[in-house]
Amino acid sequence: MSYTSKMFMIFLMVTSFFAMQSCGSGEGKEKEPDGNHNAKGGELEKADALRESENYTQAREIYTEMIRLDSSNKSAYTGRAICILKTQGLPDYSQALIDLNRAIELGSSEKYNNRSDASEFRGIDHYYRGQYFYALASLPESIDDFTRCIELKYKTSECYVQRGIGRISNHEDIANGIEDFSKALEIEPGNHVALTNRGYYRSLMGDNRLALKDFDAAIANRPDDLESILNRGYTKINMDDQAGAIADFDLCLKINPAYTKAMKYKGVSLMKMETYGQAIALFDKVLAADPQDQKSFYYRGTSKIYHGDIPGGCSDLVSAIAMGNTDGVRLAEQYCKK
């Protein structure tokens, strides 16, 4: 399988802040505006209906025949590209980029300027090309396409979210990423992906109180969202609200008793509360599930040392350091020298 194919297999399976489906804005399966009016009611309508019913192979065949008959059929290029991008397991997805480039070229013609749906007609191609570029980590190109979507007012809220994520991924431009998430929320206050991402990066920047508001809103929308509950708990750790943090981690474990991230961070809260025995028991469970979790070796080693088990703690710190974690170097120098 080619590199491009592998990247798109990952891309198509991701259900995060920037999956190919809408972010809950009501902008679901879009129908490509008709750029070839003589085809309406015929093959284009048939292909669009097949695509909307997720019958991508048959739809793609019809779009391909339409392009063979008329190489200026902008809507057929767009439809075929979407079918390619939404089909899992293809050996190569590069034809989608070729089709989207052609659709953008055709759609930029002045003859379409007076269309009532001109923004949607043009924006859909930039939207999917932006997703294509993001999947291949071509972030500047992806950002440019989502910017164009915003200018065209096509899926504006979702494109702000995806541009924000791209900006942060590209140059760790967290401030502008947060600004994009905020703009998305001005348009669509309940945008879950914007809320969770803004909360996460606000917390990362130390804006913990604002982060909590975002996580509270996200969890109110989706009470079983483990990642939001976990991140709210972790934010409370940073605010030294260990009891509140533990309540969130316990909520995670009520939803999913095998959720080791919640076990680990509950252990961190217990460690900070100097309840070392209980913390060690949780780190034991995490490491039983994932023996390569270097952070948990560091946390357990620290807990053991302060709990009086110097040899056991040093053993864990040595393991963490050997795996590449340097958090415990100073503690190891203090307690573990022979």
N, C-alpha and C positions, 0 to 999 in steps of 0.2 A: 504494500500500500504506500502511495506517495506521501511526502510530507504534507502537501496540501490536503490530501484526503484525510490524513490523521488529524490535522488541525480542525477540519470541519466535522469530523465525527465527534470530537470533543465539544465543538461549538454547538452542534445541534442537540447534544444531550444536556447542556447546561441550562438550568432553570433559575438562574440568579437574576441580579439587577439588570441584566442586559441580554436576556434570551430573545429569540426571534419573535416570540409572541408579545402581545402588548403588555404594558405594566399595569393593567387594571383600569385603563382610562376609557374603556368602551371602544377603543380603536382596535377591533379584533381583526377578522379576516377581511382584508381590503380587496376591493375589486378594482382592477386597473381601469382608469377612465379610457373610454374608447377614442383612440386617435385615428381610426380608420372607419368612418361612419358607415361605409358601404358593407363592412363586415358585421355590423351589429345585427343581432337576430340570427346570425349564421354561425360560422365556425368559431369566431372569437367568443361569442356568448357561450357556446358549448364548452370551449376550452376553459373559460373562466369558471363555469359551473363545476367542471371536473376538478379544477385546482382548489376551489373552495371546499369541495368534499374530500380533499386530500388524496385524490386519485392523480398523483403527480405524473406517473409514467404516461398514461393516456393523454393527459393534458399537454404534456411536453411534446408528444408526437404530433398533436394537432398544431401547436404553435410552430413547430419545425416546418410542417408542410405549408403553413401560412407564410413563413419567411421565405421558403423556396419560391412561392408564387409571387411574393411582393417583398423585396428586400428593404423597403422603406416603411414596413409596418412596425411602428414603434411599440405598439401595445403587445405584439407577439414577442418581441425581444424581451420586454419586461416580464411577461408571463412565463416565458421559458426560463429566464434567469431565476425567478422565484421558485419554480418547480425544482430546478437543479439544487438550489440552496437548501430546500426543505426535504430533499431525498437523502436518506442515510445510506452510507455504504458505497457511494460512487467511487470509482478509482481516481477521479480527477474532477475538481470543481472549477477549474480555470475558465471553462466556457461561460460560466455565469458572469465573470468579470468582463469578458468580451461582449456578451449580450448587453450588460448594463452600460458599458461605455458607448455602445452603438445606440441604445435607447436614449441616453443623455444627449448624444449628438443630434439625433433626430428630434427629440423633444425641445431642443433649444431653438428650433426654427421659429422665425417671427410669425409664421402662419398660425401658431398656437397661442399667441399673446392674448387674444380676445376671448379665449375659452372661459366659460364660467368656472371650470374646474382646473384651470391652468396650474395652480399651485400643487394640487394633488397629482395631476398628470405628470409633473416634473419631479415632485418631491419624492415619490415612491422609489425612483431609481437611485437617488442619492441615499435614501434610507437603507436600502438593501446593499448598496455598494459600501456604505459605511460599516455595516455589519460584516461584510466580507473582509474588508481591510482590518477590522478589529480582530477577527478570528485569526488572521495571519500576523498579528502584532505589527501591522503597518499603521501605527497610531497617528502620525501626523495626517496621513491621507484620510483615515477614519474621522478624525476631528473635523477636517475640512468638509467632509460630506455631511456630517451631522449639523455643522454650522449652516450649510446650505439648506438643509431641511428646516431649520429654525427660521431662516430668512424667508422660505417659501410657506411657512406656517403649516407644515405637514407633520403630523404626530409630534407637535411641538414639545409637549411635556416629556414624552419618552426620549426625544432626541436631546433635550437638555440633560437628562439623566445619563444617557450614553456618552454624550460629549464630556460630561463631568468625570465619568469613570475613565474615559480616554485621557483626559488631561492629567489626572492623578497618575495613571499608569505610565504616561509618556515621560514627564519630567518631575513627578511627585509634586505637581502644581496643586496642592491641597486647597489653597485659598480659593482659586478659581473653580475647582471642582465643587467645593461647598456652595459657591455662588450659583453654579448651574443647578445643583440640587434644590436650592432655595427658589430659583426661578421656576423649576418644574412644579414645586409645591404651591407657588402663587397661582399657577394655572389649574392644578389638580391637587387640592390639599390632601387627598387621601392616597396619593401615589406611594405605595408601600416601599418600592425599591428606592425612591428618593429619600424617604424617611429613614430607612435602615442605613443607607450609605452616608447620609448627612450625620446621623447619630454616631456612626462608627468613626468618621473622620473628625468630628468635633471632639469626641473623646480622645482620639489620638493627639489632637492639638491641645488638650487640657481644658477644653470648654465643657466640663463635665455636667454642669447643671443644664445647659442647653441640650447636650447629648441625651440626658435622661428624659427630657420632654419629647424628643424625637422617638426614643425607644418606647416610651409610654404610649404615644400615639400609634406607633406601629403595632404594638402588642394589643392595643384596644381593637385594632382592625383585624388582627390575626392572633388570637390568644394562644395558639399552639405553635407559634413561630419560635423554634428552639434557638436559632442564632440571635434573634433580637433579645430574647430573655437572657441568654448567656451574656451578650454584650452589655445589657443593662446591669447585670450582676457584676461584671468586670469593671464597669464604670463606677459602681458603688465601692468596689475594693479601692479604687483610686481616690475616692472621697472619704476613705476610712470608715465607711458604713458597712462593717463586716456582717452585722446581723441582717441588714437588708440584702446584702450580696448573697448570703447563705440561703435566704428565703427564695431568691431567684434561682439559685442552683438547685435547690430542692424541688422547685416547680419544674425545672427541666427534667429532673430525674423521675418525677411523677409521670411526666409525659413519655419519657423514654428512659427506663431504668438502666440501660446499657450505655448511656451517653457519657463517654469518658471525659470529654472536655469539661462537663459540669462537675464530674468527680474531682478532676484536677484543680479547678479553680475554687471549688468548695474547700479543698485541702489547703489552698493558698490562704483563704480567709481564716481557716482554723489555725494555720501556722502563725498568721499575724496576731491572732488572739492568744497565742502561746498555748493552744490546746494541741500539743505536738503528737500525742499518742493517736488521737482521732485523725489528725492530718496524715500521719504515716500510714495508717490503715487504708486511707483513700488512695494515696500514691502507690501503695502495694497493688491495688486493684487496677489502676491505670497501667502500671508497668507489666502486669500480668497480661493485659490485653495488647499492649504495644511495648515490647522490650527495647525499642529504639527511641523512646520518648526522652530525649536528653534533658529537657526542662524538668520532667518529673524526677529524674535522677538527681538533679540539682536541688529541687524542692525537698525531696525525701532526705537527701544527705544533710541539708541544712537543718531540717526538723530533727533528725537523729542526733546531730551534734548538740543542739540546744536541749534535747531530751536526755542527754547524758551518754548516748551511745557513740563515743568518738570513733572507734574502729569502723562501725557500720556506716557512720556518716562519711568518713574519709573514703571508704570504698565506693560509696555512691558518687561523691564529688569527683573522684578519679575517673569513674565511668563517664560522668557527664563531660568532663574536660576532654577525655579521649574521643568523645563523639563530636567535639567542636564547640561545646558550650563553655564560655569563659566567665559566666556569672559567679561561679564559686571559686575562682582562682585565689582571691584574697583570703577567703575563709579557709581554703585548703592550706595556704601558706601559714596561717595562724595556728591551725589545730593539727595538721597532718604531717608536719616535719618529723622525721625520725630522730 
